[in-house]
Amino acid sequence: MSHNFSLHIKRIIFLDNIHELNGDKFKLLFNAIFDAFFIIDIKGNIIDVNPQAIKNLGFSREELLNMHVSDIEKGNVPEQISILIKNAIDGKKALVEGIHQRKDCTTFPIEASIVVFQEKNPTLLLAIIRDISKRKATEEKLREKTNFLNRIINDSAISMGISDSNGTAIRFNHAAEKLFNIKEKEIVGKYNLFKDEELISKGLLPVIDNLFKTGKPDNLILEYDMNNLEHVDLERPVKTVIKAVFTPIKNKKGQLSNIVVQHVDLSSEKNAEVKAIKSEERFRKLFDQLPIGLTMCKIIKDEDGKPFDFLHLQVNKAAKKHTGRSPKQLIGKLGSEIYSRRELKIIVDKFISLINGAPPIEEEFLSPVFNRMLKLCTSHLIDNIFVISCTDISEQKTT
């Protein structure tokens, strides 16, 4: 009873003071403002509220005037509320986020700013309460979008790094960690595109400069040895072959804000290329060392699909011994450039018969160039490719 009487006296004094301070104008502002206003004493008892506070909470004015701040504020315990009030009285910052509970027990997020409204007789404070539900909803949507973007970056199967406008790494996803055998913490905030010793040694800094100046995408294919990076400390640097795709990102003002670098691992392709080269070298070595003259040809067809000529693809060294023509004289040349029309027709007809399923064609003839007996074997290798082998059988014939 004495507590309620004390609060009633405080309200009377408060209203009297308002009247003395040109109260009509204050009441007009107090009642018209869109934020909720609470007049409270130093203990947190509610002395007065404006219509917006009533609207936000669903309580009547009479109900609120018989409540303590802790009856509606559920985000901060009474001890925290007391500290905020003390800070406001001491002239310190008293701004905090909280959770208000309505009469129906639903809640909503708020931002409270507390200032001294009346210094004494009695000391009263003004708590300005702003409903920040929309702000929190916007923040939550932004947080969801950010988390979604982070998942896209981190879970992408494509190796990816992101730098800021100064070229310093700010992100390095899981695929990049796996490709380069390093951890994100070794790179983020430490690695810089403009300090990359590998790019510098290969003379590629102008490409990076151009990215930042023009904002146009670009890409590089290079053997990248992380052992040469000196401006970052890496535990287990590796050497690999990559295709780096640089994509500049601009902000709303059209200014470059980030560079996204995607890495494509070309190591397996490079290894396959090396194997193919070695295989080609072995084939060429064997091809050239065979004592049998070999000529590999590709049939040439007209618009109707009818064979009319052929191209010399490969010729080994032994072929010159048997035919008198060196590989240089034959490789890349058409049959029509080497043989007479009659000879060309005979050879093309052989190819046609082989295409139609005939077995390899063997024949013997006396070479007019070397006066030697030669044995020719023409066979279908694959698709439009044919092989002609030439063997000297002079001694066999003499025997």
QUICORQUI-V52076 format. One record per residue. PHI is phi in degrees with one decimal (NA if undefined). PSI is psi in whole degrees, -180 to 180 (999 if undefined). OMEGA is omega as a letter, one per 40 degrees, with the letter a starting at -180 (* if undefined). Layout:
# QUICORQUI-V52076
phi=PHI psi=PSI omega=OMEGA
phi=PHI psi=PSI omega=OMEGA
This chain:
# QUICORQUI-V52076
phi=NA psi=-46 omega=i
phi=-66.3 psi=-33 omega=i
phi=-63.8 psi=-48 omega=a
phi=-64.9 psi=-36 omega=i
phi=-64.9 psi=-40 omega=i
phi=-62.1 psi=-44 omega=i
phi=-64.0 psi=-38 omega=i
phi=-63.5 psi=-41 omega=i
phi=-64.2 psi=-41 omega=i
phi=-61.5 psi=-38 omega=a
phi=-67.7 psi=-39 omega=i
phi=-63.5 psi=-45 omega=i
phi=-63.8 psi=-43 omega=i
phi=-57.8 psi=-48 omega=a
phi=-66.0 psi=-37 omega=i
phi=-63.9 psi=-41 omega=i
phi=-66.9 psi=-37 omega=i
phi=-62.4 psi=-43 omega=a
phi=-61.9 psi=-40 omega=i
phi=-68.0 psi=-30 omega=a
phi=-96.1 psi=45 omega=i
phi=56.5 psi=53 omega=a
phi=-57.8 psi=-30 omega=a
phi=-60.2 psi=-42 omega=a
phi=-67.6 psi=-40 omega=a
phi=-65.6 psi=-44 omega=a
phi=-61.9 psi=-37 omega=i
phi=-60.9 psi=-45 omega=i
phi=-67.7 psi=-44 omega=a
phi=-58.0 psi=-39 omega=a
phi=-87.9 psi=-24 omega=a
phi=-94.4 psi=-17 omega=a
phi=-66.3 psi=147 omega=a
phi=-81.2 psi=-20 omega=i
phi=-82.4 psi=154 omega=i
phi=-79.7 psi=131 omega=i
phi=-111.4 psi=132 omega=i
phi=-125.2 psi=129 omega=i
phi=-96.4 psi=121 omega=a
phi=-128.3 psi=157 omega=i
phi=-91.4 psi=-177 omega=a
phi=-69.7 psi=-13 omega=i
phi=-95.1 psi=-5 omega=i
phi=94.2 psi=8 omega=i
phi=-75.5 psi=141 omega=a
phi=-83.4 psi=121 omega=a
phi=-95.1 psi=-39 omega=i
phi=-158.5 psi=158 omega=i
phi=-140.6 psi=158 omega=i
phi=-98.0 psi=170 omega=a
phi=-56.8 psi=-33 omega=a
phi=-65.4 psi=-36 omega=i
phi=-63.8 psi=-42 omega=i
phi=-63.1 psi=-44 omega=a
phi=-63.5 psi=-44 omega=a
phi=-64.4 psi=-37 omega=a
phi=-100.0 psi=-22 omega=i
phi=82.9 psi=0 omega=i
phi=-85.8 psi=159 omega=i
phi=-78.5 psi=166 omega=i
phi=-62.2 psi=-41 omega=a
phi=-62.4 psi=-39 omega=i
phi=-65.5 psi=-44 omega=a
phi=-65.7 psi=-35 omega=a
phi=-71.6 psi=-7 omega=i
phi=-110.6 psi=19 omega=a
phi=-119.0 psi=161 omega=i
phi=-101.2 psi=155 omega=i
phi=-53.0 psi=-39 omega=a
phi=-67.3 psi=-14 omega=i
phi=-73.2 psi=-24 omega=a
phi=-114.6 psi=-23 omega=a
phi=-92.0 psi=114 omega=a
phi=-111.7 psi=0 omega=i
phi=-91.4 psi=-18 omega=a
phi=-130.4 psi=135 omega=i
phi=-74.2 psi=161 omega=a
phi=-52.4 psi=-38 omega=i
phi=-61.1 psi=-40 omega=i
phi=-67.1 psi=-38 omega=i
phi=-62.9 psi=-41 omega=i
phi=-61.9 psi=-40 omega=i
phi=-64.1 psi=-41 omega=i
phi=-62.3 psi=-44 omega=i
phi=-61.8 psi=-44 omega=i
phi=-62.8 psi=-42 omega=i
phi=-59.6 psi=-42 omega=i
phi=-63.4 psi=-44 omega=i
phi=-63.8 psi=-37 omega=a
phi=-81.2 psi=2 omega=i
phi=80.2 psi=14 omega=i
phi=-91.7 psi=170 omega=a
phi=-66.1 psi=131 omega=i
phi=-132.8 psi=70 omega=a
phi=-124.5 psi=127 omega=a
phi=-150.7 psi=153 omega=i
phi=-96.2 psi=149 omega=a
phi=-152.1 psi=-170 omega=i
phi=-130.3 psi=120 omega=i
phi=-98.8 psi=143 omega=a
phi=-109.1 psi=128 omega=i
phi=-79.4 psi=176 omega=i
phi=-63.0 psi=-34 omega=a
phi=-83.7 psi=11 omega=i
phi=75.8 psi=1 omega=i
phi=-75.9 psi=159 omega=a
phi=-126.3 psi=163 omega=i
phi=-152.5 psi=149 omega=a
phi=-77.8 psi=143 omega=a
phi=-135.4 psi=164 omega=i
phi=-123.6 psi=124 omega=a
phi=-113.1 psi=133 omega=i
phi=-121.6 psi=124 omega=a
phi=-114.5 psi=129 omega=i
phi=-133.9 psi=157 omega=i
phi=-73.1 psi=125 omega=i
phi=-99.3 psi=-37 omega=a
phi=-140.9 psi=119 omega=a
phi=-70.7 psi=-34 omega=a
phi=-157.9 psi=170 omega=i
phi=56.9 psi=55 omega=e
phi=-93.3 psi=173 omega=i
phi=-75.5 psi=123 omega=i
phi=-126.0 psi=152 omega=a
phi=-124.8 psi=151 omega=i
phi=-106.8 psi=120 omega=i
phi=-103.8 psi=115 omega=i
phi=-95.4 psi=116 omega=a
phi=-111.1 psi=123 omega=i
phi=-112.6 psi=127 omega=i
phi=-73.1 psi=117 omega=a
phi=-110.8 psi=29 omega=a
phi=-58.3 psi=-46 omega=a
phi=-65.4 psi=-41 omega=i
phi=-62.3 psi=-44 omega=a
phi=-65.1 psi=-38 omega=i
phi=-64.8 psi=-41 omega=i
phi=-65.0 psi=-43 omega=i
phi=-62.4 psi=-39 omega=a
phi=-66.6 psi=-41 omega=i
phi=-63.2 psi=-42 omega=i
phi=-64.3 psi=-40 omega=i
phi=-63.9 psi=-41 omega=i
phi=-64.0 psi=-42 omega=i
phi=-65.1 psi=-41 omega=i
phi=-64.5 psi=-43 omega=i
phi=-64.7 psi=-39 omega=i
phi=-64.3 psi=-44 omega=i
phi=-63.8 psi=-40 omega=i
phi=-62.2 psi=-40 omega=i
phi=-66.0 psi=-39 omega=i
phi=-61.1 psi=-46 omega=a
phi=-66.4 psi=-50 omega=a
phi=-69.9 psi=-37 omega=a
phi=-92.1 psi=-2 omega=i
phi=-62.7 psi=139 omega=i
phi=-75.5 psi=-12 omega=a
phi=-92.1 psi=129 omega=i
phi=-61.1 psi=132 omega=a
phi=-147.0 psi=136 omega=i
phi=-130.2 psi=150 omega=a
phi=-128.9 psi=133 omega=i
phi=-114.8 psi=161 omega=i
phi=-85.0 psi=-171 omega=a
phi=-68.1 psi=-13 omega=i
phi=-99.0 psi=1 omega=i
phi=90.2 psi=4 omega=a
phi=-86.9 psi=135 omega=a
phi=-66.2 psi=132 omega=i
phi=-120.9 psi=-17 omega=i
phi=-144.2 psi=152 omega=i
phi=-155.7 psi=108 omega=a
phi=-80.4 psi=177 omega=a
phi=-62.8 psi=-39 omega=a
phi=-63.8 psi=-36 omega=i
phi=-69.5 psi=-39 omega=i
phi=-59.0 psi=-42 omega=a
phi=-68.8 psi=-43 omega=a
phi=-62.8 psi=-45 omega=a
phi=-98.1 psi=0 omega=i
phi=58.3 psi=42 omega=i
phi=-136.9 psi=167 omega=i
phi=-101.1 psi=151 omega=a
phi=-56.7 psi=-38 omega=a
phi=-65.0 psi=-21 omega=i
phi=-76.1 psi=-20 omega=a
phi=-109.1 psi=-48 omega=a
phi=-59.9 psi=128 omega=i
phi=78.4 psi=-3 omega=a
phi=-120.4 psi=-47 omega=a
phi=-74.5 psi=141 omega=i
phi=-137.3 psi=132 omega=a
phi=-56.7 psi=-39 omega=a
phi=-76.4 psi=-13 omega=i
phi=-105.7 psi=3 omega=a
phi=-64.3 psi=109 omega=a
phi=-63.5 psi=-30 omega=i
phi=-67.5 psi=-46 omega=i
phi=-65.0 psi=-38 omega=i
phi=-64.7 psi=-46 omega=a
phi=-65.2 psi=-28 omega=a
phi=-92.2 psi=5 omega=i
phi=69.5 psi=31 omega=a
phi=-101.8 psi=2 omega=i
phi=-59.7 psi=-36 omega=i
phi=-57.8 psi=-32 omega=i
phi=-66.3 psi=-43 omega=i
phi=-66.1 psi=-43 omega=i
phi=-57.4 psi=-44 omega=a
phi=-64.3 psi=-36 omega=i
phi=-58.1 psi=-46 omega=a
phi=-73.6 psi=-29 omega=a
phi=-80.7 psi=-44 omega=a
phi=-95.0 psi=-25 omega=a
phi=71.2 psi=19 omega=a
phi=-100.3 psi=140 omega=i
phi=-62.1 psi=154 omega=i
phi=-155.1 psi=169 omega=i
phi=-147.4 psi=156 omega=a
phi=-135.8 psi=146 omega=i
phi=-117.9 psi=123 omega=a
phi=-155.4 psi=155 omega=i
phi=-81.7 psi=120 omega=a
phi=-114.2 psi=115 omega=a
phi=-108.0 psi=107 omega=a
phi=-73.2 psi=-10 omega=i
phi=-65.6 psi=-20 omega=a
phi=-87.2 psi=-4 omega=i
phi=-79.3 psi=118 omega=a
phi=-106.3 psi=-21 omega=a
phi=-84.6 psi=-3 omega=i
phi=-130.0 psi=150 omega=a
phi=-101.9 psi=108 omega=a
phi=-110.3 psi=138 omega=a
phi=-73.6 psi=-47 omega=a
phi=-134.1 psi=73 omega=a
phi=-65.5 psi=148 omega=a
phi=-125.9 psi=167 omega=i
phi=-117.0 psi=130 omega=a
phi=-148.4 psi=171 omega=i
phi=-111.8 psi=123 omega=a
phi=-132.9 psi=158 omega=i
phi=-110.3 psi=117 omega=a
phi=-101.3 psi=121 omega=i
phi=-106.4 psi=116 omega=a
phi=-98.8 psi=124 omega=i
phi=-124.0 psi=109 omega=i
phi=-71.2 psi=140 omega=i
phi=-114.8 psi=131 omega=a
phi=-110.1 psi=150 omega=i
phi=-84.9 psi=-174 omega=a
phi=-62.9 psi=-25 omega=a
phi=-86.2 psi=1 omega=a
phi=82.3 psi=11 omega=a
phi=-94.4 psi=142 omega=a
phi=-66.9 psi=126 omega=a
phi=-112.8 psi=-30 omega=a
phi=-151.2 psi=160 omega=i
phi=-122.7 psi=123 omega=i
phi=-97.0 psi=125 omega=a
phi=-116.2 psi=116 omega=i
phi=-102.1 psi=137 omega=a
phi=-114.1 psi=129 omega=i
phi=-109.3 psi=122 omega=a
phi=-75.4 psi=115 omega=i
phi=-105.7 psi=10 omega=a
phi=-58.9 psi=-46 omega=a
phi=-65.3 psi=-38 omega=i
phi=-66.4 psi=-39 omega=i
phi=-64.2 psi=-43 omega=i
phi=-63.3 psi=-41 omega=i
phi=-64.5 psi=-38 omega=i
phi=-64.0 psi=-43 omega=i
phi=-62.8 psi=-43 omega=i
phi=-62.4 psi=-41 omega=i
phi=-63.6 psi=-40 omega=i
phi=-64.6 psi=-44 omega=i
phi=-65.0 psi=-40 omega=i
phi=-63.1 psi=-42 omega=i
phi=-63.2 psi=-40 omega=i
phi=-64.7 psi=-42 omega=i
phi=-64.9 psi=-42 omega=i
phi=-62.3 psi=-44 omega=a
phi=-63.2 psi=-41 omega=a
phi=-63.4 psi=-47 omega=i
phi=-64.8 psi=-43 omega=a
phi=-58.1 psi=-44 omega=a
phi=-76.3 psi=-26 omega=a
phi=-86.9 psi=-12 omega=i
phi=-64.7 psi=137 omega=i
phi=-73.6 psi=-14 omega=i
phi=-85.7 psi=133 omega=i
phi=-71.4 psi=127 omega=a
phi=-125.0 psi=134 omega=i
phi=-129.8 psi=125 omega=i
phi=-104.9 psi=126 omega=a
phi=-125.9 psi=154 omega=i
phi=-121.2 psi=127 omega=a
phi=-70.3 psi=143 omega=i
phi=-111.2 psi=130 omega=a
phi=-114.5 psi=154 omega=i
phi=-85.0 psi=-173 omega=a
phi=-62.1 psi=-26 omega=i
phi=-88.9 psi=3 omega=i
phi=82.9 psi=15 omega=a
phi=-96.4 psi=127 omega=i
phi=-63.0 psi=136 omega=i
phi=-138.9 psi=-11 omega=a
phi=-158.7 psi=179 omega=i
phi=-150.4 psi=158 omega=a
phi=-115.6 psi=134 omega=i
phi=-77.9 psi=114 omega=a
phi=-91.3 psi=-49 omega=a
phi=-139.0 psi=141 omega=i
phi=-141.2 psi=128 omega=a
phi=-89.8 psi=175 omega=a
phi=-66.9 psi=-33 omega=a
phi=-65.8 psi=-22 omega=a
phi=-63.1 psi=-36 omega=i
phi=-64.1 psi=-39 omega=a
phi=-60.1 psi=-35 omega=a
phi=-93.6 psi=-26 omega=a
phi=-114.7 psi=-18 omega=a
phi=87.2 psi=1 omega=i
phi=-115.9 psi=130 omega=a
phi=-79.9 psi=163 omega=i
phi=-54.9 psi=-40 omega=i
phi=-61.8 psi=-32 omega=a
phi=-76.0 psi=-19 omega=a
phi=-111.6 psi=-43 omega=a
phi=-59.5 psi=128 omega=a
phi=85.8 psi=-2 omega=a
phi=-98.5 psi=147 omega=i
phi=-79.5 psi=155 omega=i
phi=-61.5 psi=-34 omega=a
phi=-67.2 psi=-18 omega=i
phi=-85.1 psi=-14 omega=a
phi=-110.0 psi=-42 omega=a
phi=-106.9 psi=162 omega=i
phi=-72.5 psi=167 omega=a
phi=-59.7 psi=-39 omega=a
phi=-64.5 psi=-47 omega=a
phi=-64.6 psi=-40 omega=i
phi=-61.7 psi=-43 omega=a
phi=-64.7 psi=-39 omega=i
phi=-62.2 psi=-45 omega=a
phi=-67.3 psi=-45 omega=a
phi=-62.5 psi=-40 omega=i
phi=-62.2 psi=-36 omega=i
phi=-62.6 psi=-44 omega=i
phi=-60.6 psi=-42 omega=a
phi=-62.8 psi=-43 omega=a
phi=-64.5 psi=-35 omega=i
phi=-68.5 psi=-38 omega=i
phi=-62.5 psi=-35 omega=a
phi=-81.3 psi=5 omega=i
phi=105.1 psi=7 omega=i
phi=-69.7 psi=151 omega=i
phi=-72.0 psi=167 omega=i
phi=-50.2 psi=141 omega=a
phi=-100.3 psi=120 omega=i
phi=-110.9 psi=142 omega=i
phi=-155.9 psi=155 omega=i
phi=-119.4 psi=143 omega=i
phi=-155.6 psi=160 omega=i
phi=-91.2 psi=120 omega=a
phi=-72.2 psi=121 omega=i
phi=-71.4 psi=-17 omega=a
phi=-79.0 psi=-47 omega=a
phi=-111.1 psi=-1 omega=a
phi=53.7 psi=46 omega=i
phi=-126.5 psi=149 omega=i
phi=-83.1 psi=126 omega=a
phi=-120.8 psi=148 omega=i
phi=-115.2 psi=123 omega=i
phi=-105.5 psi=141 omega=i
phi=-132.3 psi=118 omega=a
phi=-107.5 psi=125 omega=a
phi=-135.9 psi=155 omega=i
phi=-88.5 psi=119 omega=a
phi=-85.2 psi=-63 omega=i
phi=-164.4 psi=143 omega=i
phi=48.3 psi=-117 omega=a
phi=-102.4 psi=21 omega=a
phi=-103.5 psi=135 omega=a
phi=-130.7 psi=154 omega=i
phi=-125.4 psi=132 omega=i
phi=-114.8 psi=118 omega=i
phi=-103.2 psi=147 omega=a
phi=-133.2 psi=123 omega=a
phi=-126.0 psi=136 omega=i
phi=-79.7 psi=117 omega=a
phi=-116.5 psi=21 omega=a
phi=-56.2 psi=-49 omega=a
phi=-64.8 psi=-38 omega=i
phi=-62.5 psi=-41 omega=a
phi=-68.0 psi=-38 omega=i
phi=-63.1 psi=-42 omega=i
phi=-63.0 psi=999 omega=*
